[in-house]
């Protein structure tokens, strides 16, 4: 007998990337940063260990202040959450559950579809164009809330803030959420538009560019009324949502700008070198503005390539659905790992007669 509420019986949960332990893999499947968190972040975390018997500040005020200062907004325009996934859940549950439909691309972060189903959101997935870009005309017809990952995942393609502004202007009575999980690797943030548009929420994370995937810290920036409403939801669900050690690490990561810029540059340099190397082997690689690349080869199916790579000790991500099935998504690791992967491609293609 199942005790699950029947309204969730058809729920299709999000599928995280594999976390394998059966052998030592070069792990390039979950878009983690290949570099350690900054020394300052680790030092700040160590200082908090003796205080874990105490609850943390539920407002995470020190971190909110650091983020506000960095992005030139007021502190009351910032909410701190347990990864960006949590603030996305708050938004779906609290802002998207009315009669107005929600639009998002048919190829994007898979959690949007899951949250929409879980929260009972009236949503529509909008097909991307043949080149995997967004058609702005699909999002400027009005009377619909919108969420867009920019840069997008898993394609890695970006939109310019001017494109987002066109969407914002089209219907200022509907909410536009821009999920900027990967923006630091080549995109341009829309945070500067928050002062002009009350209907904009920008979501970011510390998981990717600041090496804190395991610490689970995210945030959103918006008009103070939107943030106040999001905090109502937070305090109704999980007031102490970000632990004091994670907050301390995030503060250290914000303060260590040198480490941030240095590691970002390394990831971008490696991404461009790897992209060039595998394009020479016949791969189609979309122009990425993220810490991953989305690629396919005409001579071998995506699932077969994923399987062969796993046999050779490389974990990448394969989405066995529709338009994505011929592609694999490859997180950018350290240069030596990516060059080993490029060599593995040579062997696999040779074995396949390519």
C-alpha positions as CSV (number, residue, x, y, z in Angstrom):
1,X,0.0,0.0,0.0
2,X,1.2,3.5,-0.8
3,X,0.5,6.4,1.5
4,X,1.7,9.0,-1.0
5,X,-0.9,11.6,-1.8
6,X,-2.5,10.6,-5.1
7,X,-1.9,14.1,-6.5
8,X,1.8,13.1,-6.6
9,X,1.3,9.6,-8.0
10,X,2.4,10.7,-11.5
11,X,5.3,12.9,-10.4
12,X,8.4,12.5,-12.4
13,X,11.3,13.5,-10.1
14,X,14.5,15.3,-11.2
15,X,17.4,12.9,-12.1
16,X,20.7,14.1,-10.6
17,X,24.0,13.3,-12.3
18,X,25.6,10.0,-11.3
19,X,27.8,10.0,-8.2
20,X,29.7,6.8,-8.8
21,X,32.0,4.9,-6.4
22,X,32.6,1.6,-8.2
23,X,35.9,2.9,-9.6
24,X,37.9,6.1,-9.9
25,X,36.4,8.1,-12.7
26,X,37.4,11.4,-14.2
27,X,34.1,13.0,-13.2
28,X,32.7,15.5,-15.8
29,X,29.0,15.0,-15.5
30,X,27.6,17.4,-12.9
31,X,29.2,20.7,-13.8
32,X,31.2,20.9,-10.6
33,X,34.1,23.3,-10.4
34,X,37.4,21.4,-10.7
35,X,39.2,23.7,-8.3
36,X,39.0,23.8,-4.5
37,X,37.2,26.6,-2.7
38,X,39.4,29.5,-1.8
39,X,41.6,29.3,1.3
40,X,39.7,32.1,2.9
41,X,36.4,30.2,2.5
42,X,37.9,27.1,4.1
43,X,39.4,29.2,6.9
44,X,36.1,30.9,7.7
45,X,34.4,27.5,7.8
46,X,36.9,26.2,10.3
47,X,36.2,29.2,12.6
48,X,32.5,28.2,12.7
49,X,32.9,24.6,13.7
50,X,33.0,25.4,17.5
51,X,29.6,27.3,17.1
52,X,27.5,24.5,15.5
53,X,25.6,23.9,18.8
54,X,24.0,27.3,18.1
55,X,21.4,28.2,15.4
56,X,22.7,30.5,12.8
57,X,21.3,33.9,11.9
58,X,18.2,32.9,9.9
59,X,18.6,36.1,7.7
60,X,22.2,35.2,6.9
61,X,22.8,38.9,7.3
62,X,26.5,38.9,6.8
63,X,26.3,37.0,3.6
64,X,23.4,39.1,2.3
65,X,25.4,42.2,3.1
66,X,28.4,40.9,1.1
67,X,26.3,40.0,-1.9
68,X,24.4,43.3,-1.8
69,X,27.7,45.2,-1.7
70,X,29.2,43.1,-4.6
71,X,26.2,43.6,-6.8
72,X,25.4,47.2,-5.8
73,X,21.9,46.6,-4.5
74,X,20.3,47.1,-1.1
75,X,20.5,44.2,1.4
76,X,16.7,44.0,1.6
77,X,16.8,43.0,-2.1
78,X,18.7,39.8,-1.3
79,X,17.4,36.4,0.0
80,X,19.8,33.6,0.8
81,X,18.7,30.0,0.3
82,X,19.9,26.4,0.4
83,X,21.3,26.3,-3.1
84,X,19.5,28.1,-5.9
85,X,17.1,25.1,-6.2
86,X,15.5,26.2,-2.9
87,X,14.7,29.7,-4.0
88,X,13.4,28.3,-7.3
89,X,11.1,26.1,-5.3
90,X,9.9,29.2,-3.3
91,X,9.2,31.0,-6.6
92,X,7.3,28.1,-8.2
93,X,5.2,27.5,-5.1
94,X,4.6,31.1,-4.2
95,X,4.6,33.1,-7.5
96,X,3.7,30.6,-10.3
97,X,0.7,28.8,-8.9
98,X,-2.0,31.3,-10.0
99,X,-4.1,31.1,-13.1
100,X,-1.5,32.8,-15.3
101,X,0.5,30.3,-17.3
102,X,4.3,29.8,-17.0
103,X,6.5,29.6,-20.0
104,X,10.0,28.1,-20.3
105,X,12.0,26.5,-23.0
106,X,11.5,22.8,-23.9
107,X,15.2,22.3,-23.5
108,X,16.4,23.7,-20.3
109,X,17.1,22.9,-16.6
110,X,15.1,19.8,-15.8
111,X,14.0,21.0,-12.4
112,X,11.6,23.6,-13.9
113,X,9.4,20.8,-15.2
114,X,9.6,18.9,-11.9
115,X,8.8,21.9,-9.8
116,X,5.9,22.9,-12.1
117,X,4.5,19.4,-11.7
118,X,5.0,19.3,-8.0
119,X,3.4,22.7,-7.4
120,X,0.6,22.2,-9.8
121,X,1.7,25.1,-12.1
122,X,-0.1,25.7,-15.4
123,X,3.0,25.7,-17.6
124,X,3.9,25.4,-21.3
125,X,7.3,24.3,-22.7
126,X,8.2,26.5,-25.7
127,X,10.3,24.9,-28.4
128,X,13.7,26.3,-29.1
129,X,14.7,27.2,-32.6
130,X,16.6,24.6,-34.7
131,X,19.9,26.1,-33.6
132,X,18.8,25.7,-29.9
133,X,18.4,29.5,-29.4
134,X,15.3,31.2,-27.9
135,X,12.9,33.0,-30.2
136,X,12.1,36.2,-28.3
137,X,8.7,36.5,-30.0
138,X,7.6,33.5,-28.1
139,X,8.1,35.4,-24.8
140,X,6.8,38.8,-25.6
141,X,3.1,38.1,-26.2
142,X,2.1,39.0,-22.6
143,X,-0.1,37.5,-19.9
144,X,2.4,34.8,-18.9
145,X,5.1,34.3,-16.2
146,X,8.5,33.3,-17.6
147,X,11.6,31.5,-16.3
148,X,14.7,31.4,-18.4
149,X,18.1,29.9,-17.6
150,X,20.8,32.3,-19.0
151,X,23.1,30.9,-20.1
152,X,20.9,27.9,-20.7
153,X,21.5,24.3,-19.7
154,X,22.3,21.9,-21.2
155,X,23.0,23.9,-24.4
156,X,25.4,26.4,-22.8
157,X,24.0,29.2,-25.0
158,X,23.5,32.7,-23.7
159,X,21.2,35.7,-24.2
160,X,22.1,39.3,-23.9
161,X,20.5,41.5,-21.1
162,X,18.9,43.5,-23.9
163,X,17.0,40.4,-24.9
164,X,15.8,39.9,-21.4
165,X,14.9,43.6,-21.2
166,X,12.7,43.2,-24.2
167,X,10.8,40.4,-22.5
168,X,10.5,42.4,-19.3
169,X,9.1,45.4,-21.2
170,X,6.5,43.4,-23.1
171,X,4.4,42.7,-20.0
172,X,5.4,44.3,-16.7
173,X,2.4,42.7,-15.0
174,X,4.0,39.2,-15.3
175,X,7.0,37.9,-13.5
176,X,10.3,37.1,-15.3
177,X,12.8,34.9,-13.5
178,X,16.4,34.7,-14.9
179,X,18.4,31.7,-13.5
180,X,22.0,32.7,-13.8
181,X,23.7,29.6,-12.4
182,X,26.4,29.8,-15.1
183,X,26.6,33.5,-15.8
184,X,30.2,34.0,-14.5
185,X,31.6,31.7,-17.2
186,X,30.8,34.0,-20.1
187,X,27.4,35.5,-19.7
188,X,26.3,39.0,-18.6
189,X,24.1,39.3,-15.5
190,X,20.7,40.9,-15.5
191,X,21.0,42.1,-11.9
192,X,21.5,45.7,-13.1
193,X,17.9,45.5,-14.6
194,X,16.4,44.9,-11.1
195,X,16.3,48.6,-10.4
196,X,14.3,49.3,-13.5
197,X,11.9,46.4,-13.4
198,X,9.8,45.3,-10.4
199,X,8.8,42.1,-12.3
200,X,12.4,40.7,-12.4
201,X,13.9,38.1,-10.1
202,X,17.6,37.1,-10.7
203,X,18.7,33.8,-9.2
204,X,22.4,32.8,-8.7
205,X,24.3,30.1,-7.0
206,X,27.7,29.5,-5.2
207,X,27.8,25.9,-6.6
208,X,29.5,26.6,-9.9
209,X,31.9,29.6,-10.2
210,X,32.6,29.7,-6.4
211,X,33.3,26.0,-5.9
212,X,30.6,25.4,-3.2
213,X,28.3,22.8,-4.8
214,X,28.5,20.6,-1.6
215,X,27.9,23.6,0.7
216,X,24.5,24.4,-0.9
217,X,24.2,28.2,-1.0
218,X,22.2,30.2,-3.5
219,X,20.5,33.6,-3.6
220,X,18.0,35.8,-5.4
221,X,18.0,39.5,-6.0
222,X,14.9,41.4,-6.9
223,X,12.7,44.3,-5.8
224,X,12.4,44.4,-2.0
225,X,8.7,43.5,-2.1
226,X,9.4,40.3,-4.1
227,X,12.2,39.4,-1.6
228,X,9.9,40.1,1.3
229,X,7.3,37.8,-0.2
230,X,9.9,35.1,-0.8
231,X,11.0,35.4,2.9
232,X,7.4,34.8,3.9
233,X,7.6,31.5,2.1
234,X,11.0,30.7,3.6
235,X,9.9,31.3,7.1
236,X,6.8,29.2,6.5
237,X,8.9,26.2,5.4
238,X,12.5,26.3,6.6
239,X,13.7,29.4,8.5
240,X,17.2,28.1,9.3
241,X,17.8,27.0,5.7
242,X,21.5,27.8,5.3
243,X,23.9,26.5,8.0
244,X,26.5,28.7,9.5
245,X,29.5,26.8,8.0
246,X,28.1,27.1,4.5
247,X,27.4,30.8,5.1
248,X,30.9,31.3,6.3
249,X,32.4,29.6,3.2
250,X,30.2,31.7,1.0
251,X,31.4,34.9,2.7
252,X,35.0,33.9,2.2
253,X,34.3,33.0,-1.4
254,X,32.8,36.5,-2.0
255,X,35.8,38.2,-0.4
256,X,38.4,36.3,-2.3
257,X,37.9,38.0,-5.7
258,X,41.4,37.0,-6.8
259,X,40.7,33.3,-6.4
260,X,37.4,33.7,-8.1
261,X,38.8,35.5,-11.2
262,X,41.8,33.1,-11.4
263,X,39.7,29.9,-11.4
264,X,37.1,31.4,-13.8
265,X,39.9,32.2,-16.2
266,X,41.3,28.7,-16.0
267,X,37.9,27.1,-16.7
268,X,37.3,29.4,-19.7
269,X,40.7,28.8,-21.1
270,X,40.3,25.0,-20.7
271,X,36.8,25.1,-22.3
272,X,38.0,26.9,-25.4
273,X,41.1,24.6,-25.8
274,X,38.9,21.5,-25.4
275,X,36.2,22.8,-27.7
276,X,38.8,23.5,-30.4
277,X,40.4,20.1,-29.9
278,X,37.2,18.1,-30.3
279,X,35.9,20.2,-33.2
280,X,39.0,19.1,-35.1
281,X,37.9,15.5,-34.5
282,X,34.5,16.2,-36.2
283,X,32.4,17.0,-33.2
284,X,29.6,19.6,-33.4
285,X,30.0,21.7,-30.2
286,X,27.6,24.5,-29.4
287,X,29.2,27.8,-28.4
288,X,29.3,27.6,-24.6
289,X,29.2,30.4,-22.1
290,X,29.2,27.9,-19.2
291,X,31.5,25.5,-17.5
292,X,30.4,22.7,-19.7
293,X,30.1,21.9,-23.5
294,X,27.2,20.3,-25.4
295,X,28.6,18.1,-28.2
296,X,27.8,15.4,-30.6
297,X,29.6,13.4,-33.3
298,X,27.9,12.3,-36.6
299,X,29.6,9.0,-36.5
300,X,28.5,7.7,-33.1
301,X,25.2,8.0,-31.1
302,X,25.2,9.9,-27.9
303,X,24.3,7.0,-25.6
304,X,27.0,4.8,-27.2
305,X,29.5,7.5,-26.7
306,X,28.5,8.0,-23.1
307,X,28.7,4.2,-22.5
308,X,32.2,3.9,-24.1
309,X,33.5,6.9,-22.1
310,X,32.2,5.3,-18.9
311,X,34.0,2.1,-19.7
312,X,37.2,4.1,-20.1
313,X,36.7,5.9,-16.8
314,X,35.0,9.1,-17.8
315,X,31.7,10.2,-16.5
316,X,29.7,12.6,-18.7
317,X,26.0,13.4,-18.9
318,X,23.6,11.9,-21.5
319,X,20.0,12.9,-21.8
320,X,18.2,10.0,-23.5
321,X,15.3,12.1,-24.8
322,X,14.1,13.5,-28.1
323,X,16.2,16.3,-29.5
324,X,19.0,15.7,-27.0
325,X,19.7,12.0,-27.5
326,X,22.6,12.5,-29.9
327,X,24.4,14.9,-27.6
328,X,26.5,14.5,-24.5
329,X,27.1,17.2,-21.9
330,X,30.7,17.5,-20.7
331,X,31.7,19.4,-17.6
332,X,35.0,21.3,-17.9
333,X,37.6,19.8,-15.6
334,X,41.3,20.6,-15.3
335,X,43.2,20.9,-18.5
336,X,45.0,17.6,-18.1
337,X,41.7,15.8,-17.6
338,X,40.1,17.4,-20.7
339,X,43.1,16.5,-22.9
340,X,42.9,12.9,-21.6
341,X,39.2,12.9,-22.6
342,X,40.1,14.2,-26.1
343,X,42.5,11.3,-26.5
344,X,39.8,8.9,-25.4
345,X,37.6,10.3,-28.1
346,X,40.3,9.4,-30.7
347,X,40.3,5.8,-29.4
348,X,36.5,5.5,-29.4
349,X,36.1,7.0,-32.9
350,X,38.9,4.7,-34.2
351,X,37.1,1.6,-32.7
352,X,33.9,2.8,-34.3
353,X,35.6,3.0,-37.7
354,X,35.4,6.8,-37.8
